[in-house]
Amino acid sequence: MTASPVQQFLERLGRDPLLQVKVQAAVTADEVARLAQELGYAVSGSDLLMLSGRSAAGVRVTRVNHPGEYPGRYY
């Protein structure tokens, strides 16, 4: 079974310390998705938000709640 683009990106993220720094500096899921897209992975911010609270490929995805957002919007 082939891994999804999100899983492939997270696997790369787990191995690439420079990419980890860039992802940690990103403010939104869309910014992280843009980083993934620049590397050739078809990933959206929504894809990432739907993984919030879970681990994939050794990487834990955590959604940061920002004031003014709608609770439960992506899950």
Protein Blocks (a to p, Z undefined) as FASTA:
>chain_A
ZZdfklmmmmmmmmmmklmmmmmmpmbfklmmmmmmmnopacdfklmmmmgoiaeehiac
dddddehiaehklZZ
